[in-house]
Amino acid sequence: MIAGTGRPAFLTDRRVRSALLMMADAPIAARYFAEEIGDIDEALAATRSRDAKTALAGARAFFSRQTAAIGWQRCDLSWVWREQRVWSPSNCNRLLPAGYAGGYSAGLPRNAYSDPNPAAALSSASTVRQFYGSWTGPAYIIVDKRSYSSAEMFAAVMQDNRIGKLVGDRTGGDGCGFMTEDAPIVLHHSRLRFRVPNCMRLRADGTNEEAGVMPDLPVLPTEGESDRARGERALRTIASDAVLASQKPS
């Protein structure tokens, strides 16, 4: 999940905040929490930094509490078969807070802890922190309905942290999907198989990434237009925006 804050952090010298992560309130969440705790325990055993140990202990306690909370939510969700409602984190939703897309921390500065191991255990993006701020100039990201998975997360983090502008069409709306693999659900009589997502990533404004990420500079497809022609339109849009941005007083 380095894309959560790692790659966007290549393009800015500011601290990057990753997406809030939620896990399904189900046994599958315990596997993810156990993986996080395992990484934290390895870092605890290897580091001598008192500050790092304190941060790691807090992270471990959080994932232990979330593991203990699995299965304790009680609410009726039968309405999902009858109607569609706007997502709200305040409603009972059988989801558990799970830190952030990159781990327990929303993101750490480049110089967080002299030892890279605890930093990586708290935020996976720290594994590439030597590349933070490699580029600090204008950034444009071309997206469309085929932008899914980590590409969609990258676009959302870039936009939410105001690192760059998205150009094109709304992303595919795939959302988080899976933080850990599980066997598909098989219906008893029809034998139909379903892969059910087990996580959710939330945008900076609290909305679900699965709603798709809207571009800052729309370049929508038109009937009969080739990919090349649309690409050329996107480049002209970027060029025009870059000129306008350069003319603004700093």
MOJO-V709848 format. One record per residue. RES is the residue in one letter. PSI is psi in whole degrees, -180 to 180 (NA if undefined). NEAR is the number of other C-alpha atoms within 10 Angstrom. D_FIRST is the distance of its C-alpha to the first C-alpha in Angstrom with 1 decimal. Layout:
BEGIN
res;psi;near;d_first
RES;PSI;NEAR;D_FIRST
RES;PSI;NEAR;D_FIRST
END
This chain:
BEGIN
res;psi;near;d_first
M;28;16;0.0
I;-30;19;3.8
A;-21;20;5.3
G;-47;31;5.7
T;-18;32;8.3
G;-61;25;8.4
R;-42;21;10.0
P;-34;28;12.0
A;-17;31;13.2
F;-23;19;14.7
L;18;21;17.1
T;155;22;18.5
D;8;16;20.2
R;157;15;19.5
R;135;17;17.0
V;133;27;14.1
R;127;23;13.3
S;173;34;10.1
A;141;27;10.8
L;139;23;12.6
L;137;23;11.4
M;143;22;14.3
M;148;26;14.8
A;136;21;17.9
D;79;22;20.8
A;164;17;21.4
P;-28;11;21.4
I;-29;17;18.0
A;-32;22;16.5
A;-34;21;18.2
R;-42;16;16.3
Y;-46;18;12.9
F;-38;20;14.9
A;-38;15;16.5
E;-43;13;13.4
E;-45;20;12.5
I;-39;21;16.3
G;-44;14;16.6
D;-40;17;14.2
I;-43;25;16.1
D;-40;17;19.4
E;-42;13;18.8
A;-39;22;18.2
L;-41;21;21.2
A;-26;10;23.4
A;-24;13;22.7
T;152;18;23.0
R;-5;11;26.4
S;126;13;25.4
R;-42;10;26.9
D;-42;13;24.6
A;-41;21;21.5
K;-40;19;23.0
T;-45;12;23.8
A;-42;18;20.3
L;-38;24;18.9
A;-39;15;21.8
G;-40;13;21.1
A;-42;21;17.5
R;-42;23;19.0
A;-38;13;21.7
F;-51;17;19.4
F;-29;22;17.6
S;-42;16;21.0
R;-42;12;22.6
Q;-36;19;20.1
T;-43;21;20.8
A;-23;10;24.5
A;-9;14;24.2
I;130;19;23.1
G;3;14;26.0
W;-8;10;28.0
Q;138;13;27.6
R;107;9;30.7
C;154;10;31.0
D;117;10;32.3
L;20;10;29.9
S;-18;8;32.5
W;-21;9;32.7
V;-21;9;29.6
W;-9;7;31.9
R;-26;7;34.4
E;168;7;32.8
Q;129;8;29.8
R;154;8;29.1
V;136;7;27.1
W;135;12;24.0
S;124;11;24.8
P;-16;12;22.9
S;-18;6;26.4
N;154;8;27.4
C;126;12;27.0
N;4;16;24.1
R;43;18;23.2
L;150;20;19.8
L;133;21;18.6
P;135;16;16.8
A;31;24;13.7
G;-129;22;12.7
Y;169;23;9.9
A;-27;30;6.5
G;4;26;5.5
G;-156;24;8.5
Y;-39;24;12.2
S;148;21;12.7
A;-16;22;12.3
G;140;27;12.1
L;150;21;14.6
P;164;15;17.1
R;-37;22;17.4
N;19;12;20.3
A;114;16;18.9
Y;134;16;20.6
S;-28;12;22.3
D;124;15;20.5
P;-20;17;16.9
N;-50;21;16.2
P;-35;28;16.4
A;-43;27;14.4
A;-35;23;11.4
A;-29;26;12.2
L;-31;27;12.3
S;114;26;9.4
S;-25;26;6.8
A;-23;30;7.6
S;-13;27;11.0
T;-18;16;10.8
V;29;17;11.7
R;-20;22;13.9
Q;-16;11;17.0
F;-1;15;16.1
Y;139;24;15.9
G;24;18;18.7
S;-28;12;19.5
W;132;14;20.8
T;13;15;22.3
G;-171;11;24.4
P;144;13;24.2
A;133;17;21.1
Y;136;18;21.4
I;120;17;18.8
I;126;20;20.5
V;159;23;19.3
D;-167;22;21.2
K;-10;15;21.2
R;5;14;19.4
S;110;21;16.2
Y;174;20;13.8
S;-129;17;10.4
S;-29;16;7.7
A;-38;16;11.0
E;-40;28;12.1
M;-42;30;9.4
F;-47;23;10.0
A;-44;28;13.7
A;-43;27;13.7
V;-40;25;12.2
M;-44;27;14.7
Q;-45;21;17.4
D;-32;18;17.0
N;4;18;17.0
R;44;12;19.8
I;-38;22;18.6
G;175;21;19.8
K;140;19;21.5
L;137;26;20.6
V;132;22;23.3
G;-126;23;24.2
D;168;22;23.9
R;141;22;21.9
T;170;28;18.6
G;-21;20;18.7
G;36;18;17.7
D;-33;20;15.4
G;-157;23;13.3
C;-55;24;10.6
G;-94;16;12.3
F;126;15;11.2
M;-18;19;9.1
T;146;15;11.7
E;147;13;14.3
D;157;13;17.9
A;145;9;21.2
P;156;11;22.4
I;130;12;25.2
V;119;12;28.5
L;139;10;31.4
H;-45;8;34.5
H;-49;6;37.1
S;-20;7;35.5
R;17;9;32.9
L;143;10;30.4
R;135;12;26.8
F;133;11;24.0
R;114;13;20.3
V;122;13;19.5
P;150;17;16.1
N;11;20;15.2
C;168;23;13.1
M;137;26;13.5
R;136;24;11.9
L;140;22;14.8
R;174;21;15.8
A;-30;17;17.6
D;6;7;20.9
G;-3;13;19.9
T;161;15;19.8
N;131;21;17.6
E;-23;22;15.2
E;-15;21;16.9
A;-8;15;20.0
G;158;23;18.6
V;121;25;18.4
M;140;18;21.8
P;151;22;22.5
D;-34;16;24.4
L;93;18;26.6
P;133;17;27.4
V;86;21;28.5
L;149;14;29.3
P;147;16;30.5
T;155;9;34.2
E;130;5;36.4
G;-1;7;37.3
E;136;9;35.1
S;163;11;33.5
D;-37;10;30.0
R;-45;9;31.6
A;-40;13;33.6
R;-38;16;30.7
G;-39;15;28.7
E;-39;12;31.8
R;-41;16;32.0
A;-42;19;28.4
L;-39;16;29.3
R;-38;12;32.5
T;-43;16;30.7
I;-44;20;28.4
A;-43;12;31.5
S;-43;11;33.4
D;-40;14;30.8
A;-39;14;30.4
V;-46;10;34.2
L;-41;10;34.4
A;-36;12;31.8
S;-22;10;33.7
Q;-12;8;36.9
K;140;7;35.7
P;138;5;37.0
S;NA;5;34.5
END
